Amino acid sequence: MQLKRFIRKMKKEKETVKEQVEDTQTQDQANEAPQEKEAQEAKAEEQEEAVEEPKLSKEESLQIDLAEAKDKYIRLYSEFENFRRRTSKEKLEMASTANASLMEVLLPVLYDFERALKNMDEKVEANSMREGVELIQTKMSNVLSQKGLKVMEVTAGDEFDADMHEAITQIPAPKEALKGKIVDVVERGYTLGERVIRFAKVVTGA
């Protein structure tokens, strides 16, 4: 009697275990179904992309790489050229600024030579001294000219230009044609390249 009960009990437990195993398999299949579906969809997309984008040949791939390399080279070359031009311009500006400062210091000395020659006595015994002063003045003017210094060409009758001239006084015009124009040049002006480093001091007619 007890043996039969034990057998029935074992059968029930076996059936219970079997049912649990079947439930687990069903649940696993249910969980795997979405994942498998996603995997299939991803594979299908890859296949579509493979169809839409045909594989390039080795020659075509090399041509694309060459075009990209050329583009990078052109960009780098352009950047280098811009850098070189900018550096050259900065160097010229620095040199020009340095020269301008030197010229501004030396111009009063040049004026002193001019005034000395104007006021020098032209007696016979002073000729040798005058020639020496003229020689020094000429040599100094030539050196400054080689560095880019130029004398402004200003004469009586020229139009007054505020960018080039400095009117130190105004007098009644001796002629009608000189009204509003330059009557006399008191002190010459100088330029260094395109830059005015000393305005010409002039007298204008009213």
KAVENUR-V8731 format. One record per residue. PHI is phi in radians with two decimals (999 if undefined). NEAR is the number of other C-alpha atoms within 12 Angstrom. Layout:
phi: <PHI PHI>
near: <NEAR NEAR>
This chain:
phi: <999 -1.15 -1.10 -1.13 -1.05 -1.08 -1.14 -1.06 -1.10 -1.13 -1.10 -1.09 -1.09 -1.12 -1.16 -1.10 -1.07 -1.08 -1.12 -1.10 -1.11 -1.12 -1.10 -1.11 -1.11 -1.10 -1.15 -1.10 -1.13 -1.15 -1.26 -1.32 -1.03 -1.10 -1.10 -1.15 -1.15 -1.10 -1.08 -1.16 -1.13 -1.09 -1.11 -1.15 -1.12 -1.06 -1.14 -1.13 -1.09 -1.09 -1.30 -1.24 -1.92 -1.14 -1.18 -1.35 -1.32 -1.10 -1.15 -1.13 -1.09 -1.16 -1.13 -1.13 -1.09 -1.14 -1.11 -1.14 -1.12 -1.11 -1.07 -1.10 -1.12 -1.10 -1.11 -1.11 -1.13 -1.11 -1.11 -1.15 -1.09 -1.09 -1.11 -1.12 -1.14 -1.11 -1.14 -1.09 -1.11 -1.12 -1.12 -1.12 -1.12 -1.14 -1.14 -1.12 -1.13 -1.11 -1.12 -1.09 -1.10 -1.15 -1.11 -1.08 -1.32 -1.49 -1.03 -1.04 -1.15 -1.10 -1.13 -1.09 -1.09 -1.10 -1.16 -1.10 -1.19 -1.18 -1.62 -1.25 -1.18 -1.62 -1.26 -1.05 -1.23 -1.72 -1.05 -1.10 -1.16 -1.10 -1.11 -1.14 -1.14 -1.10 -1.11 -1.12 -1.09 -1.10 -1.10 -1.15 -1.09 -1.14 -1.10 -1.17 -1.14 -1.11 -1.55 1.83 -1.33 -2.27 -1.49 -1.22 -1.53 -2.17 -2.36 -1.05 1.77 -1.27 -1.21 -1.32 -2.17 -1.10 -1.39 -2.15 -2.06 -2.17 -1.46 -1.53 -2.85 -2.33 -2.22 -1.04 -1.14 -1.16 -2.31 -1.09 -1.24 -1.65 -1.15 1.37 -2.03 -1.35 -1.71 -2.63 -1.87 -1.47 -2.54 -1.21 -1.79 -2.40 -2.20 -2.21 1.21 -1.67 -1.78 -1.49 -1.83 -2.66 -1.24 -1.32 -1.54 -2.30 -1.99 -1.88 -1.70 -1.81>
near: <7 8 9 10 11 12 13 14 14 14 14 14 14 14 14 14 14 14 14 14 14 14 14 14 14 14 13 15 15 14 14 14 14 13 14 15 15 14 14 14 14 14 14 14 14 14 14 13 13 13 11 10 10 11 12 12 10 10 11 13 13 13 14 15 14 14 14 14 14 14 14 14 14 14 14 14 14 14 14 14 14 14 14 14 14 14 14 14 14 14 14 15 18 14 18 24 21 16 26 28 19 20 32 24 16 23 32 18 19 31 23 19 26 24 18 21 24 14 14 22 15 15 11 11 11 15 15 15 18 23 19 17 24 23 17 21 25 18 16 23 26 17 17 27 20 15 20 25 32 27 25 27 18 28 24 24 24 24 24 30 19 17 18 26 34 26 29 20 20 23 20 18 21 20 17 13 18 24 22 26 31 36 32 30 29 23 28 29 32 34 30 31 23 17 23 28 31 29 31 31 29 34 34 35 28 20>
